């Protein structure tokens, strides 16, 4: 069985998956989920994507040190998809360890928490890019948002998409899924766990026409010619043709359930005689 600490793992040349599992009880089961971070190695600079949950930073820091000790360039940049704790909660610890790191993304509120680091904050909008040497990190449209300020990233070197809360789902520790990519977790019911995560963490998807978002997501993947998907919460996806349709089905399942329940309730009201 894979252990919880089977990372770091190189997903594509120069792109490393970092982090540790978080246990989440739900409906009588204990699911595992990642609050992952990713390290991108360019020829002139390295970049960290996400900080991980605050509890995970000692693990992430050790994993980064392991990768950077192999001869990569210094860590110079940090990109955060949005300000929620599992994504940005380790920012203070990262800054204490790397005080010259520039912080990228929607940095709207960070100056309030870290006024002494205002000079390191670099706001990004869709289309903005950071040159890492031999590859660029580009801010792209956040099709599935957790917060209004959500922003996604894309590595041009290996065509890796970093979608934050997009493609989010849990996995089973008892089946040895920890540290595996989605296609290796053969017993994982992606439709079910994607629907569970959407219900718990992206509740707005229960009440939106998710076909619109699914269509836009498919277009974005095609426009960028994405080869790898590296979600913050979920196992990375290396075979998009196999795995993306399953995650999409799970994302659509919640709103379909709510709509069917509403239709049933309406039918009952219409058929119930008024006395």
N, C-alpha and C positions, 0 to 999 in steps of 0.2 A: 504494500500500500504506500502511496506517495505520502510524504510527511508535509506538515504545514509549512516547513521552512525549506522547501525544495527550490527556492529562488535564490539568486537571480537566474534568469533564463533568457538566452538570446533568441528573439523571435524572428529577426531578420538581421543581416549584417549591420552592426552598429546600433541596434535597437534592443534594449534589455528590459525585461519585465521584472519589477521589484515589488516587494510587499509581503504581507502575511494575511492569514485568514481571520475573519471575524465571525463568531458563531451567532446565529439568529434563530431563536425559537419561534415557530409559527405553525398553528393548527396541529399541535402535537408532534411536530418534527423539529429537528435542529438542522437548519441549513447553514452552509458556510458561504461567505461572500468575501470578495476582495475589495479593499479600498486601495487599489493598486497605484503605483507610481511607475514611471518609465524613464529610462536614461537613453538619450540619443547622443552618439559619439560622432562628431564631425572631424575634419582634419585640423581645424583651428580652434574649435570650442566644443564643449559638451553642454547639454541641456537636460534639466530634470523637468518632467511633465507630471504635475500634481505633487503634493507633499505627503500624501497618505494621511491616515488618521493619526492624531497625536501619539497614541499608544504605540504605533508602528514605527515611528521615526528612528529609534535606536536600531531596529532591524534594517530599515531602508538605508540608513547611514552606513551600516556595516556592509550591506550589499553594494552600495555605490563605491565604497572604498575598495572593495574587492575588484570591481570592474575597472575602475580608474587606475588601479595599480598595475594593470596589464599593459599600460603604455598609452592610454588615451590622453587627449588634451584636457586642460583644466575645466572644471565645472564653472561656467560663466553666466548661465541663464536659467531661469525658472519660469515655466508657463503653468498657470492654474486655470482650469476650465470655468470655475465659479467659486463663490465665497463660502460654500457650505463646508462644515467641519471635516467630513471625510476627504475633502479635496484640498482644503487650504488650512486645516487646523494645525498642521505642523510648521506653518510659515515662520513663527518666532524661533523655533528650534533650528530651522534651516538657516535663518539669518545669523543666528549666533555662531553656527558652525562655518558658514560661508558669508562673511560680512560684506563682501564686494559683489555679490550675486545680483544681477538685474532681474526684476520681477515683471513678468509680462502677462497680458490678458486684459480683462476688464478690472481695473484696479481701483474702482470707485471709492471703496471704503477703507482701503488698507492704510491710508495716511492717518486715519483716526486712531488705529491701533498701534501703528509704528511710525509716529511722526519723525523719529530720528533717522528713518530710512526713506524719506520722501524722495531723495535724489536718486534712488534705485528703481523707482516705479516707472514703468514704460507702458502706457495704454496701447492696446491693439484693437483694430477693427478688422472685419472680414477683408481679406486681401493683403493685409500687412504681412511682411516676411522678415525672418531673422536668418542671417547667413551664418551657418556653422562651419563652413568650409567643406566643399564637395557635396553639400546638401543644404536645403533651406527648410525652415520650419514656417509654415504658412497658417495664418488664422483663417478658418473656413466657417461656413454657415452652421449654426447649432440647430439642426432640424428638430431634435427632441430636447427641449429645455427643462432643466430642473428649476432654475431661477431665471428671472428676466435677464440677468447679466451673463448667462452661460455663453461660452464660446468654445468651438472645437478647434483642433489643430491637425496639421497634416505634414508629414515628413516626405519631401520630394525625393530623397535618396532611395528609399525602399518602398515608397507609396503606402505608408502606414497612416491610417486614420486614428486619431485619438478623440473619441466621441463623448468623453465624460460619462454622463448617465444614459447615453444612447447605448443600445445593446447590453442592457444591464440584466443580470440574472444571477441566481445562486447556484451552488453545486453541493454534492454530497461527499463529506469527508470519508464516510464509511465505505464508499465505493472507490476510494483512491483517486478522486478527481483533482485534489489540491496539486497545483503546479502543472497541471496538464492544459493543453489547448482544447478548445471545444470539440474538435474532431477526434481527439483521443479519449474523451469521456463518453464511451459508447453507451453506457447505461443511463446517461443523463437525459431526462425528458425536457428538452429545451422549450417546448411549447408551454408546458406546465410551469417551469421555474421562471420563465420570462413573464408569464401572466401574473404569478405571485409577486414578483418584484415590482411590476407596474402598479399592482393594487396597493402595495405597501409604500412605495417611494415616489411614484409618479401618479398620484391619485387623479390628477386632472385628465389622464388618458381614459379614465372610465366614462367620461362625459363629453368627449370630443369625437369628431368624425376622424378616426385614425387612418382611414384610407387616404386622406389628403397627405398626412405626414408620411405614410408608407411610400406613396408615389414619389414624394419629393426626396425621400431618403434613397430610393432606388436610383433616381436621376443623379443625385450627388455622388453616389458610389461609381456610377458610370462616367460622369464628367471628370472625376479625379483619377479614374482608372485605379481604384483602391485595390491593393494586393493583400493587405493585412489590416484587421481591425483590432485595436488595443483598447478595450473599454476599461474604465476605472472600476466598475463593479461587474465582474464577469470574466469568464475564461476567454483569452484571445482567440480570434477567428483567423485561421490560415486558409481555409477553403470556403470562399464566400458562396460559391454556387450550392454547396451542400448545406451550410449552416444558416445563412442569412434568411432564407424562406421560413425556417423553423422559428427563429427569433421574431420575425415579422408576424407570424401566426399568433405567437404568444402575446405580442403587443396589441394585436387586434382583438384578442379574445375577451379582454376585460370590458371594452366598450360594447362589444356584441352582447355580452351577458347582461349589462345594464340596460341596453336597448330592448332586449327580449323580456326582461323583467318589467320594464315600463309598459311594453305592449300588452303583457299579460295583465298588469294592474288596470290598464285602461279598459281592456276587454271585460274584466270582472266588474268594474264600475258601471260600464254601459249595460251589462246584462243583469245587474242587481236592481230589482224594482224599488221604486221610491214609495214609502208608505206615508 
